[in-house]
Amino acid sequence: MASVGDHCAEVTKVVSDTFRLDPALVVPDAPLEELGIDSKGRIRLLAALEIYYDVSIDLDELDRFTDVESVADVLAEALTACRAEEKH
């Protein structure tokens, strides 16, 4: 099972690709606002993650999208939930 650290690297790639940012600037504790990602950007990021990973992430989780690490936490939880549903 992938760790949150692994997910941080994946989220960094999705963030840098989606918003055309230098991956070197997208560090785990960088606030999304400092990267120029506002509330609409967080929705765009959520949609990109859902498409890229074929998971469903509740819109209520957007409040937790504060930095790359927190987004990775939400992604890890969504992937775990998705795998649990597939087993049933």
C-alpha positions in Angstrom: 0.0 0.0 0.0 1.3 3.4 -0.9 2.2 5.8 1.9 1.2 9.4 2.2 4.8 10.3 1.1 4.2 8.4 -2.1 0.9 10.2 -2.6 2.7 13.6 -2.0 4.9 12.9 -5.0 1.8 12.0 -7.0 -0.2 15.0 -5.9 2.9 17.2 -6.6 2.8 15.9 -10.2 -0.9 16.4 -10.6 -0.7 20.0 -9.1 2.3 20.9 -11.3 0.7 19.5 -14.4 -2.8 20.9 -13.8 -1.6 24.4 -12.9 1.5 24.4 -15.1 3.8 25.0 -12.1 7.5 24.1 -11.6 7.4 20.9 -9.6 10.3 22.3 -7.5 7.9 24.9 -6.1 5.3 22.4 -5.2 6.6 21.2 -1.8 4.5 19.2 0.7 3.9 22.0 3.1 3.5 24.8 0.6 0.1 26.4 1.1 -2.0 26.1 -2.1 -2.8 29.8 -1.9 0.9 30.6 -2.2 0.9 28.4 -5.4 -1.9 30.6 -6.8 -4.6 27.9 -6.2 -7.7 29.6 -4.9 -11.1 28.0 -4.1 -11.9 27.4 -7.8 -8.5 26.0 -8.2 -9.1 23.5 -5.4 -12.3 22.3 -7.2 -10.2 21.9 -10.3 -7.6 20.0 -8.4 -10.2 17.7 -6.8 -11.6 17.0 -10.3 -8.2 16.3 -11.7 -7.5 13.8 -8.9 -10.8 12.1 -9.4 -10.1 11.7 -13.1 -6.4 10.7 -12.7 -7.1 8.1 -9.9 -10.6 7.1 -10.8 -11.9 7.8 -7.3 -14.7 9.9 -5.9 -13.8 12.6 -3.4 -16.5 14.3 -1.5 -16.7 18.1 -2.0 -16.8 18.5 1.8 -13.1 17.4 1.7 -12.2 20.7 -0.1 -11.9 22.4 3.3 -8.9 20.1 4.0 -7.1 21.1 0.7 -4.7 23.5 2.4 -1.3 22.2 1.1 0.0 19.3 -0.9 0.4 17.0 2.1 -3.2 17.5 3.2 -4.4 16.8 -0.4 -2.3 13.6 -0.3 -4.0 12.6 3.0 -7.5 13.1 1.4 -6.4 11.2 -1.7 -5.0 8.3 0.4 -8.3 8.1 2.3 -10.3 8.2 -1.0 -8.2 5.4 -2.5 -8.5 3.3 0.6 -12.3 3.8 0.6 -12.4 2.9 -3.1 -10.5 -0.3 -2.6 -12.7 -1.3 0.3 -15.8 -0.8 -1.8 -14.3 -2.9 -4.6 -13.9 -5.8 -2.3 -17.6 -5.9 -1.5 
